[in-house]
Amino acid sequence: MAAVSMKVVIPMGLEFSALKLRRDPVTLDVEFDWAPIELICEESDIDIDVFREQDEDNVAGLIHAWYLEHLQRGGATDPVQEMLLAEVQAENAAGGQAGVISHAGGLQ
């Protein structure tokens, strides 16, 4: 499947911490609050189904890109996102395919 480029707008005042990223200690699934993603979609005129109903890599990519931009603006590190980034780097270094982000459903 070809990659699709889209312009994503983070609403003024929306902080990365609003995602409330957390990781289930048993399943290691990443969980987060969907409300900030919904606000981003609304601001960007993007159908939320791109992130909710399609490949989970879509929402993982959005979160990753937002986090990098957040850090560039001087934002605080997020321990869950940092753990995920470290896992992806370790998998890539080992020659494996990164696939550590598994979203089992966020807060409604």
C-alpha positions as CSV (number, residue, x, y, z in Angstrom):
1,M,0.0,0.0,0.0
2,A,1.4,3.4,-0.9
3,A,2.0,6.0,1.8
4,V,-0.4,8.9,1.9
5,S,0.7,12.4,2.9
6,M,-1.6,14.6,4.8
7,K,-1.3,17.9,6.6
8,V,-1.9,17.5,10.3
9,V,-2.6,20.6,12.5
10,I,-2.2,20.4,16.2
11,P,-4.7,22.8,17.8
12,M,-3.2,25.7,19.8
13,G,-2.8,24.8,23.4
14,L,-3.2,21.0,22.9
15,E,-0.3,19.4,24.7
16,F,1.2,16.0,24.0
17,S,0.5,15.0,27.6
18,A,-3.3,15.2,26.9
19,L,-2.9,11.8,25.3
20,K,-2.3,10.3,28.7
21,L,-0.1,7.6,27.2
22,R,0.2,4.5,29.3
23,R,1.2,0.9,28.8
24,D,-0.6,-2.2,30.2
25,P,1.9,-3.9,32.4
26,V,0.7,-7.4,31.4
27,T,-0.1,-7.1,27.7
28,L,2.2,-4.2,27.0
29,D,-0.5,-2.7,24.8
30,V,-0.2,1.1,24.5
31,E,-3.3,2.9,25.7
32,F,-4.2,6.6,25.3
33,D,-7.1,9.0,25.4
34,W,-8.7,9.4,21.9
35,A,-10.0,13.0,22.6
36,P,-6.8,14.7,21.5
37,I,-6.6,12.6,18.3
38,E,-10.2,13.6,17.6
39,L,-9.4,17.3,18.1
40,I,-6.4,17.0,15.7
41,C,-8.6,15.4,13.1
42,E,-11.2,18.1,13.5
43,E,-8.7,20.8,13.2
44,S,-7.0,19.1,10.2
45,D,-10.2,18.1,8.4
46,I,-9.2,14.5,8.5
47,D,-11.7,11.6,8.9
48,I,-11.0,10.0,12.4
49,D,-11.5,6.6,10.8
50,V,-8.1,7.0,9.2
51,F,-6.8,6.5,12.7
52,R,-9.5,4.5,14.5
53,E,-10.5,2.0,11.8
54,Q,-7.5,1.6,9.6
55,D,-4.0,0.2,10.2
56,E,-2.8,1.0,13.7
57,D,0.4,2.2,12.2
58,N,-1.6,5.3,11.2
59,V,-2.3,6.4,14.7
60,A,1.2,5.3,15.9
61,G,2.7,7.4,13.2
62,L,0.7,10.4,14.1
63,I,1.6,10.1,17.8
64,H,5.3,9.6,16.9
65,A,5.4,12.7,14.6
66,W,3.5,14.8,17.2
67,Y,6.0,13.7,19.9
68,L,9.0,14.6,17.8
69,E,7.5,18.0,17.1
70,H,6.6,18.4,20.8
71,L,10.2,17.7,21.7
72,Q,11.5,20.2,19.1
73,R,9.4,22.9,20.8
74,G,11.0,22.1,24.1
75,G,8.3,19.9,25.5
76,A,9.0,17.4,28.3
77,T,9.8,13.8,27.5
78,D,7.1,11.2,27.9
79,P,8.3,8.0,29.6
80,V,6.0,5.7,27.6
81,Q,6.8,7.2,24.2
82,E,10.5,7.1,25.1
83,M,10.2,3.4,26.0
84,L,8.5,2.7,22.6
85,L,11.1,4.6,20.7
86,A,13.9,2.7,22.4
87,E,12.2,-0.6,21.6
88,V,11.8,0.4,17.9
89,Q,15.5,1.4,17.8
90,A,16.6,-1.9,19.4
91,E,14.5,-3.9,17.0
92,N,15.9,-2.0,14.0
93,A,19.4,-2.5,15.3
94,A,18.8,-6.2,15.6
95,G,17.5,-6.3,12.0
96,G,13.9,-7.0,13.0
97,Q,10.8,-5.3,12.0
98,A,9.6,-2.7,14.5
99,G,6.1,-3.5,15.6
100,V,5.9,-2.7,19.2
101,I,2.9,-0.4,19.2
102,S,-0.2,-2.4,19.7
103,H,-3.3,-0.3,20.3
104,A,-6.0,-2.3,22.0
105,G,-8.4,0.7,22.3
106,G,-8.1,4.0,24.1
107,L,-10.4,5.7,26.6
108,Q,-13.7,6.7,25.2
